[in-house]
Amino acid sequence: MTSQRSIDDLRAEIDQINRELLTLMSKRGEVVALIGHAKTQEGRPNHYDPAREEQQLRELEALNPGPFPASTIKTIFKEIFKASLALEESNDKKQLLVSRKVKREDTVLDIDGVRIGGNEPPIIIAGPCSIESEEQMEQTAAFLQGKGVKILRGGAYKPRTSPYGFQGMGVDGLILGSSVAREHGQLFITEVMDTRDVEVVAEYADILQIGARNMHNFALLREVGRARRPVLLKRGLSATIEEWLYAAEYILSEGNNEVILCERGIRTYEKWTRNTLDLSAVALAKQETHLPVIVDVTHAAGRRDLLIPLAKAALAVGADGIHIEVHPSPATALSDNEQQLDFAGYEQFHAALSSMMRVATPA
């Protein structure tokens, strides 16, 4: 008669099987990581393949010898597949050029002496929504220069919801914005909307802006990556933080490391503000990436009375600067006239933020 195996012997066998399962799981994970890397090299960052998963589950059900029922086997392997997908995506993120896992120290941009990021004092980017005339730009630049603003913004090409709205002055606006900024010792930033315009915009602008509506324009992202000009990348209207960072990756992957991330609010169900400012995105972007992050309070709020508290909150959470629209006469502005500050309004804004900006107004 065969002697009955003791419970201790059976438990020892279970322990051995557990170790073997762990070894097999580790080997499976290594192969999964290799597959994920290969897919990334082929330009396929989305690793989930539902057809492949279903095929594996059918094969495993057919091969199941018991004693577990097919439903249990399916549940167990679904969890394994889920963990494998997480491993693929985790390894993918580790390779991102925007990630702190690739570069731990902050990227600090030095654009003709204007330093952005790291432990540098926060910067202000200010100017009108649209470039409308030489008088408008001259007045704005002179006023902002007196407040220590080193970066002048102004739209030469304007993406408008209505095709009948003012679309900007085009190349004439670029020439005007650039010359006025130079005259007042400022950098000039403006939006580029089309791959065909990158070369001419880069000729006049010190910083290229990618607007919220173009964050998913991957051809444009690659083109500005090749332009070798600093790029300010606004978060899309409904973009996740991951999508925003992947958009930045497109630019960095073309060899351009001078990227500034800009949170400008996302579209939600709220109607009392133009958008909903996502300050958690600022904190996360600063934590997960080495890139400078600024906040566009104008487009986040869409109303003047919230600009000061939102800017204070942005700086408190770690933003490297504030983006705001200023116009000599907002009531007559050709675009976004309800949200731009006049000079008196910017005086109040400047005074309210001066202690947090750690910079003094020039004498």
SVG drawing of the C-alpha trace seen along z (x, -y; Angstrom):
<svg xmlns="http://www.w3.org/2000/svg" viewBox="-23 -104 45 106">
<polyline fill="none" stroke="black" stroke-width="0.4" points="0.0,0.0 1.3,-3.4 1.8,-5.6 -0.3,-8.8 1.7,-11.9 1.8,-14.3 0.3,-17.8 3.8,-19.2 5.0,-17.4 2.1,-18.7 2.7,-22.2 6.4,-21.9 5.3,-20.9 3.0,-23.9 5.9,-26.1 8.0,-24.7 5.2,-25.2 4.8,-28.8 8.5,-29.4 8.3,-27.8 5.3,-30.0 7.2,-33.1 10.1,-32.2 7.8,-31.6 6.0,-34.9 9.3,-36.8 10.3,-35.2 7.0,-36.1 7.4,-39.7 10.8,-39.9 9.4,-38.8 6.5,-41.3 9.0,-44.1 10.9,-43.1 7.6,-43.1 6.7,-46.5 10.1,-48.0 9.8,-46.6 6.3,-48.1 7.6,-51.5 10.5,-51.3 7.9,-50.7 5.9,-53.8 3.1,-51.9 2.8,-53.3 -0.7,-51.7 0.3,-48.2 -3.2,-46.8 -4.3,-44.2 -7.8,-42.9 -7.8,-40.4 -4.5,-38.9 -5.9,-38.7 -9.1,-36.9 -7.1,-34.4 -4.9,-33.5 -7.9,-33.1 -9.6,-30.7 -6.5,-28.6 -6.1,-28.4 -9.7,-27.4 -9.3,-24.7 -6.1,-23.4 -7.5,-23.6 -7.1,-20.1 -8.9,-21.1 -9.6,-21.1 -10.3,-24.8 -13.3,-25.7 -12.8,-27.7 -14.2,-30.8 -11.5,-30.7 -8.7,-30.2 -10.0,-33.1 -10.2,-35.4 -6.6,-34.5 -5.1,-35.1 -7.0,-38.3 -5.2,-39.6 -1.9,-38.4 -2.6,-40.2 -3.6,-43.3 -0.3,-43.3 1.7,-42.6 0.1,-45.6 0.9,-47.8 4.5,-46.6 4.7,-47.4 3.3,-50.9 5.6,-51.5 8.7,-50.6 7.5,-52.8 7.2,-55.8 10.7,-55.2 12.1,-55.8 10.3,-59.1 12.7,-62.0 10.3,-64.3 10.5,-62.0 12.5,-62.7 13.6,-59.0 15.6,-60.0 16.8,-63.4 16.4,-64.0 17.6,-67.7 15.3,-70.5 15.7,-71.8 16.5,-75.5 16.0,-77.4 18.3,-80.3 16.9,-82.3 19.1,-85.3 19.6,-85.7 16.0,-85.1 16.1,-82.0 13.0,-79.8 12.7,-76.8 14.5,-75.2 15.2,-77.6 14.9,-80.7 12.4,-83.4 9.0,-82.9 8.6,-84.7 5.7,-86.6 4.6,-86.3 2.3,-89.1 0.8,-91.0 -2.4,-91.2 -4.3,-88.3 -3.9,-89.5 -1.4,-91.9 -3.7,-94.6 -1.5,-97.7 1.9,-99.2 0.4,-101.7 -1.2,-98.9 2.0,-96.8 4.3,-99.8 2.1,-101.0 1.9,-97.5 5.5,-96.6 6.6,-99.9 4.3,-99.5 5.2,-95.9 8.9,-96.7 8.4,-99.2 7.0,-96.3 10.0,-94.0 8.2,-91.8 10.9,-90.1 8.6,-88.1 6.1,-89.9 3.2,-87.8 1.0,-88.6 -0.9,-86.5 -0.1,-86.9 -2.2,-83.9 -5.4,-83.4 -7.4,-80.2 -11.0,-81.3 -14.1,-79.3 -15.9,-81.3 -14.3,-81.4 -15.5,-85.0 -13.6,-86.2 -10.4,-88.2 -7.7,-85.7 -4.6,-87.9 -2.2,-90.0 -0.1,-87.0 3.5,-87.8 2.9,-91.6 2.0,-90.8 5.2,-88.7 7.4,-91.5 5.6,-94.1 5.7,-91.9 9.3,-91.0 10.5,-94.6 8.6,-96.1 9.9,-93.4 13.5,-94.0 13.1,-97.7 12.1,-97.2 14.7,-94.4 12.1,-91.7 11.7,-88.2 8.8,-87.7 6.5,-84.7 3.7,-83.9 1.6,-80.9 2.3,-78.8 -0.7,-76.9 0.5,-75.2 3.5,-73.2 3.9,-75.4 4.3,-78.5 6.9,-77.1 9.9,-78.4 8.6,-82.0 7.4,-82.2 10.7,-80.8 12.4,-83.6 10.8,-86.3 9.8,-84.7 12.1,-83.7 9.6,-81.2 7.1,-79.2 3.7,-78.6 1.6,-75.5 -1.9,-76.4 -4.4,-74.1 -6.3,-73.3 -3.0,-72.1 -1.6,-70.0 -2.7,-66.8 -1.3,-68.1 1.6,-65.6 3.0,-66.8 3.2,-70.3 4.8,-69.1 7.5,-67.3 8.1,-70.3 8.6,-72.7 10.9,-70.0 13.1,-70.4 13.0,-74.2 15.5,-74.5 13.5,-77.3 12.1,-77.1 8.5,-75.9 5.7,-76.7 3.2,-73.8 -0.3,-74.4 -2.4,-71.6 -5.3,-70.6 -8.9,-71.6 -9.8,-68.0 -6.3,-66.4 -5.2,-64.1 -1.9,-64.9 -0.4,-61.8 -1.5,-63.0 0.0,-66.4 3.4,-64.9 3.3,-62.6 2.8,-65.7 5.9,-67.2 7.7,-64.0 7.1,-64.5 9.0,-67.7 11.9,-66.4 12.2,-63.3 13.1,-65.6 16.1,-66.9 14.5,-70.0 14.9,-70.0 13.7,-73.5 10.1,-72.9 7.9,-74.8 4.6,-73.2 1.6,-75.5 -1.5,-74.5 -4.4,-76.7 -7.5,-75.0 -9.5,-72.2 -13.1,-72.0 -15.6,-70.7 -19.3,-71.1 -18.6,-74.4 -20.1,-77.5 -19.0,-80.2 -15.4,-80.2 -14.2,-79.8 -12.3,-76.6 -11.4,-74.8 -7.8,-75.5 -6.2,-72.1 -3.6,-73.0 -3.0,-69.3 -1.6,-69.1 1.0,-71.7 2.1,-69.8 2.1,-66.5 4.0,-67.8 6.7,-69.3 6.9,-66.0 7.0,-63.7 9.0,-65.8 12.1,-68.0 10.5,-70.7 9.4,-74.2 5.7,-74.6 3.8,-77.8 0.1,-78.7 -2.1,-80.7 -4.6,-82.2 -6.3,-84.3 -7.7,-81.3 -8.3,-79.3 -10.6,-81.9 -11.9,-83.9 -12.8,-86.6 -10.6,-89.4 -11.8,-89.1 -10.2,-85.7 -6.8,-86.3 -5.0,-87.4 -6.1,-84.5 -5.5,-81.9 -2.0,-83.3 -1.2,-83.2 -2.5,-79.6 -0.4,-78.6 2.8,-80.1 2.0,-78.4 1.8,-75.0 5.2,-75.5 4.6,-77.1 7.6,-78.6 5.7,-81.5 2.4,-83.1 0.9,-83.8 -1.5,-86.7 -3.1,-88.8 -2.8,-92.6 -4.2,-95.2 -4.2,-99.1 -8.0,-99.1 -9.6,-95.6 -13.1,-97.0 -12.0,-97.6 -9.8,-94.5 -10.5,-92.4 -10.4,-89.1 -11.1,-88.0 -11.8,-91.5 -13.7,-90.3 -10.7,-88.6 -7.7,-90.9 -6.4,-93.3 -5.9,-97.0 -2.8,-98.7 -4.5,-99.7 -5.6,-96.1 -2.1,-94.8 -0.8,-97.4 -3.0,-95.7 -2.0,-92.2 1.7,-93.1 1.4,-94.6 -0.6,-91.6 2.0,-89.1 5.3,-91.0 6.2,-89.4 5.7,-85.9 7.6,-86.7 10.8,-87.5 11.7,-90.2 11.6,-94.0 10.2,-96.4 13.1,-98.1 13.9,-101.7"/>
</svg>
